[in-house]
Structure formats: C-alpha cells, structure tokens
C-alpha cells in the first residue's frame, strides 16, 4: 500500500511539472509536450505498479522517450506533406514557364512573318509607284482584260495602305480632231475610275485629269508612238504628294 501511495505522489508531482513546461512553449512544442507527457504518465503508472518509486521514474522516462518518438514521426509526416505540396507548386510553375516560353516563340514567329509581309507589301507599292499605264485601242475606251488584272493589283495595294491616294491622267494620240481626242481621253479616264470604285476604292482617294492629245510621249507621231499615247497613267502617291499635284 505504501508503494502505491509513493507512486501516486511521484506521478502527480511529475505531471504538474510537465504541464507547467508545456504552457510556456509554442504551438508545435505544445503538441510534442502533450505527447511526451502522455507517454511519461503512462510509463510512470506502469513503472510504479511494477517497481515502486524507482520503477515510476524509469517507466516515466521510458514513456517520455516513446512519446517523443511518436511526436517526431508526426512532425516528419507533416514535413513530408509540406514537401509534397511544394513539389506540386514547383511542377505547376514549371508548366507555366514552358507555356510562357512557347508563347514567346510564337510571338517571335508572328513578328517575323509580319516583317516579311510588310517588306513584300512595300516592294509591291514601290513597283506600282513607278507608274502603271492602261493602254487602249484606237478610238476605244474599253479596258482590256490584261489591264484589268493590273488594276486589281492596284486595288489590293491601296487596301494595304489606306493613306495612299491614286493620281489618274488620261491621254489620246494625235490622230483625228483635238476636241474628239480630249473627250476620248476623258472617257478612258472615267472607265478606269469606274472600275476602281466598283472594286472598293473610295472616290475621295482618286485624283483625275485628262489631257487629250496635248501631252504626247514623243515628238514624232507614228504607229508605235500613237499606241503609247492612248493610255491612262496611274501613280500611287501619299496624301502630301496628292495635295502637291492638285
């Protein structure tokens, strides 16, 4: 009976001491302390029953060691869980990084394609800016199919550069009456204007002027020179150049 009383006294004293220490620790230490205290109390109770006060001390410290092992395993499990979550975050970030690199490469390819397209467009505009003539048969204002294709190229070029204007000038050869040639050059000019407008070019972007037979390309009038005089000349111009022409 005496041994039992001593054991109970030791257990009570050690339990109070353990509780006081646990209240002064952080949350993580509290969890470990509680586990150790449980282990200590259980071990002390078993030790007291078996070996009296000495057994209580030995059992108590054994219980503490067992409780601490349990707490370490719980802490290890928590750390492993945290590492797993961090690994998932790293994988998500890596995937986003790959997606960003892919988008960067696509952006670079698109920019390169746009640069090539702009160069091609600029080259086309420069070729057309040199001057384009629509030739006509004698006494006719009908646009031949071959020249309609060239006018389609002009329409396309102007659709790419909305700031460009188009200067149109109509001519006739020196055969026949000058008044008739003037009217014929105006009719040829009107046909070209109508074709461009019908294919999407706004009328405000066109500047037109007819000269009849007053502006031949060559002084001498012959069959070949007359052919080149029967024309409407088209020239792409910037808005500044168009204002100067007006």
Secondary structure as UniProt FT lines:
FT   HELIX           2..23
FT   HELIX           27..129
FT   STRAND          132..135
FT   TURN            138..139
FT   HELIX           145..160
FT   TURN            162..163
FT   STRAND          165..170
FT   HELIX           178..198
FT   TURN            199..200
FT   HELIX           203..205
FT   STRAND          206..210
FT   TURN            212..213
FT   HELIX           223..229
FT   STRAND          231..237
FT   HELIX           239..245
//
